Amino acid sequence: MDARRLELTSFGLDGLALVTRAIGEPGAGEVRLRLEAASLNRRDLLLVEGVYNPKQALPVVPCSDGAGVVEAVGPGVTRVAVGDRVALHFFTGWISGEPTSDKLATALGGPGGDGTLTTRMIVSAEAVVKLPEAIDVATAATLPCAALTAWSAIVELGRVKPGDTVLIQGTGGVSLFALQFAVQAGAKAIGLTSSEERAAAMRRLGASAVVNYRETPKWANAVRDLADGRLDLVVDVGGAETLDQSVRCVRPGGTVALIGVLSGNFATFNLSLSVMRQVRLQGVTCGDREAFEAMLRAIAVRPIDPVIDRRFPLDDARAAFERMKANAHVGKILIDLSETT
Ligand SMILES: NC(=O)c1ccc[n+]([C@@H]2O[C@H](COP(=O)([O-])OP(=O)(O)OC[C@H]3O[C@@H](n4cnc5c(N)ncnc54)[C@H](OP(=O)(O)O)[C@@H]3O)[C@@H](O)[C@H]2O)c1
């Protein structure tokens, strides 16, 4: 049996090569999946460019997110059966509890081994979660990294309550899921984005007001006013360029969820404001499998709309990375794997 897959053989988009590899039977505790769809996250682009981890062993199959069907199970597997529809879990070794260095070293499509840009893969049965009936495979392929990160920021760590006010930065994968989870939690969501078209997308998903950070580069006051001085949580994906303003606009005792570092890794921000207003800085790194399963149950009851920017066939996956690199996308970029099996 064969798998068609995209391997990163050297850093850079030119290092991506479509290859066919023989794939065997799953061993004890393993499953073989026939993947139908994968999706890109920013870290996948950073991995390809050698920025995420310059020491990443190559070749590696990029991407953590994917979903499909269990095609074969190895001895001793009881979690899933042949024919089950499943999604991959991002940190294959983080099942529950507090994060540890060992658990965090298991991210698929990187330190945890080959990822999901492949038509078939063999993984530990512990690395997959069964999909509820109500969730289709394409939706599921968008969820493992971006949606679970958003869920952790809004629900698990952010503990957003009805009546809270949340600031969502950007219209990428994580941000549009965070916006939807915040609205579902009964919060007022304020958006921050770079264009009127993107602001309209945020309003369609339930943002009550949107600030354009190109027109208003110092947006902290505007956001604080829109929140009537009571901004409970900021979903910060900008990092270096946004953290100072995030700290300025959040209420005393509020939380800044540190999710991304799109504008740089080292920030200068007002420490006194954080200390004297007792602001909580909460790093977020995806989540554990129990949280993933809780999120899937929640989505099955109250569906969300994974904003799918564009679909690419596996043969054209390079163009998908180029689209992300150009910041041309809104929401998730999907790779269709079913056509090529
Ligand atoms: N910690 C985690 O567990 C985790 C998980 C997933 C992702 N991340 C990180 O979160 C960030 C977003 O990931 P993603 O996959 O959602 O990326 P993405 O889909 O590529 O989205 C990026 C979006 O962020 C906005 N943006 C770009 N530069 C910005 C800046 N300087 N300041 C503010 N906003 C900016 C843009 O939207 P607008 O034009 O609308 O502003 C852009 O489309 C990345 O840094 C990624 O590495 C972290």
The ligand as an SDF file (V2000), in Angstrom:
LIG
                    3D

 48 52  0  0  0  0  0  0  0  0999 V2000
    0.2540   29.1110   20.8570 N   0  0  0  0  0  0  0  0  0  0  0  0
   -0.3960   28.2140   20.1120 C   0  0  0  0  0  0  0  0  0  0  0  0
   -0.8470   27.1470   20.5390 O   0  0  0  0  0  0  0  0  0  0  0  0
   -0.6110   28.5670   18.7420 C   0  0  0  0  0  0  0  0  0  0  0  0
   -1.4080   27.7620   17.9620 C   0  0  0  0  0  0  0  0  0  0  0  0
   -1.6660   28.1900   16.6890 C   0  0  0  0  0  0  0  0  0  0  0  0
   -1.0810   29.3720   16.2530 C   0  0  0  0  0  0  0  0  0  0  0  0
   -0.2770   30.0760   17.0520 N   0  0  0  0  0  0  0  0  0  0  0  0
    0.3450   31.3200   16.6340 C   0  0  0  0  0  0  0  0  0  0  0  0
   -0.6950   32.2810   16.5150 O   0  0  0  0  0  0  0  0  0  0  0  0
   -0.4260   33.1540   15.4340 C   0  0  0  0  0  0  0  0  0  0  0  0
   -1.5740   33.0790   14.4610 C   0  0  0  0  0  0  0  0  0  0  0  0
   -1.6070   31.7690   13.9060 O   0  0  0  0  0  0  0  0  0  0  0  0
   -2.6150   31.4190   12.7380 P   0  0  0  0  0  0  0  0  0  0  0  0
   -2.3280   30.0100   12.3330 O   0  0  0  0  0  0  0  0  0  0  0  0
   -3.9850   31.8260   13.0970 O   0  0  0  0  0  0  0  0  0  0  0  0
   -2.0350   32.3980   11.6100 O   0  0  0  0  0  0  0  0  0  0  0  0
   -2.6700   32.9060   10.2810 P   0  0  0  0  0  0  0  0  0  0  0  0
   -3.8730   32.0770    9.9010 O   0  0  0  0  0  0  0  0  0  0  0  0
   -1.5730   33.0270    9.3280 O   0  0  0  0  0  0  0  0  0  0  0  0
   -3.2460   34.3540   10.6660 O   0  0  0  0  0  0  0  0  0  0  0  0
   -2.4580   35.4650   10.7730 C   0  0  0  0  0  0  0  0  0  0  0  0
   -3.3450   36.7200   10.8050 C   0  0  0  0  0  0  0  0  0  0  0  0
   -2.9260   37.5470   11.8700 O   0  0  0  0  0  0  0  0  0  0  0  0
   -3.0440   38.8960   11.5050 C   0  0  0  0  0  0  0  0  0  0  0  0
   -1.7460   39.5490   11.6640 N   0  0  0  0  0  0  0  0  0  0  0  0
   -0.6650   39.4150   10.8820 C   0  0  0  0  0  0  0  0  0  0  0  0
    0.3430   40.1820   11.3220 N   0  0  0  0  0  0  0  0  0  0  0  0
   -0.1240   40.7970   12.4200 C   0  0  0  0  0  0  0  0  0  0  0  0
    0.4300   41.7180   13.3250 C   0  0  0  0  0  0  0  0  0  0  0  0
    1.6760   42.1700   13.1600 N   0  0  0  0  0  0  0  0  0  0  0  0
   -0.3050   42.1220   14.3530 N   0  0  0  0  0  0  0  0  0  0  0  0
   -1.5770   41.6850   14.4940 C   0  0  0  0  0  0  0  0  0  0  0  0
   -2.1630   40.8300   13.6710 N   0  0  0  0  0  0  0  0  0  0  0  0
   -1.4460   40.3890   12.6490 C   0  0  0  0  0  0  0  0  0  0  0  0
   -3.5010   38.9390   10.0630 C   0  0  0  0  0  0  0  0  0  0  0  0
   -4.9100   39.1600   10.0480 O   0  0  0  0  0  0  0  0  0  0  0  0
   -5.4930   40.6490    9.8550 P   0  0  0  0  0  0  0  0  0  0  0  0
   -5.0360   41.1280    8.5320 O   0  0  0  0  0  0  0  0  0  0  0  0
   -6.9550   40.4440    9.9840 O   0  0  0  0  0  0  0  0  0  0  0  0
   -4.9150   41.4480   10.9790 O   0  0  0  0  0  0  0  0  0  0  0  0
   -3.1750   37.5440    9.5660 C   0  0  0  0  0  0  0  0  0  0  0  0
   -4.0530   37.0870    8.5580 O   0  0  0  0  0  0  0  0  0  0  0  0
    0.9240   32.6960   14.8750 C   0  0  0  0  0  0  0  0  0  0  0  0
    1.9530   33.4360   15.4990 O   0  0  0  0  0  0  0  0  0  0  0  0
    1.0100   31.2470   15.2850 C   0  0  0  0  0  0  0  0  0  0  0  0
    2.3320   30.7780   15.3560 O   0  0  0  0  0  0  0  0  0  0  0  0
   -0.0490   29.7100   18.2620 C   0  0  0  0  0  0  0  0  0  0  0  0
  1  2  1  0
  2  3  2  0
  2  4  1  0
  4  5  1  0
  4 48  2  0
  5  6  2  0
  6  7  1  0
  7  8  2  0
  8  9  1  0
  8 48  1  0
  9 10  1  0
  9 46  1  0
 10 11  1  0
 11 12  1  0
 11 44  1  0
 12 13  1  0
 13 14  1  0
 14 15  2  0
 14 16  1  0
 14 17  1  0
 17 18  1  0
 18 19  2  0
 18 20  1  0
 18 21  1  0
 21 22  1  0
 22 23  1  0
 23 24  1  0
 23 42  1  0
 24 25  1  0
 25 26  1  0
 25 36  1  0
 26 27  1  0
 26 35  1  0
 27 28  2  0
 28 29  1  0
 29 30  1  0
 29 35  2  0
 30 31  1  0
 30 32  2  0
 32 33  1  0
 33 34  2  0
 34 35  1  0
 36 37  1  0
 36 42  1  0
 37 38  1  0
 38 39  2  0
 38 40  1  0
 38 41  1  0
 42 43  1  0
 44 45  1  0
 44 46  1  0
 46 47  1  0
M  CHG  2   8   1  16  -1
M  END
$$$$
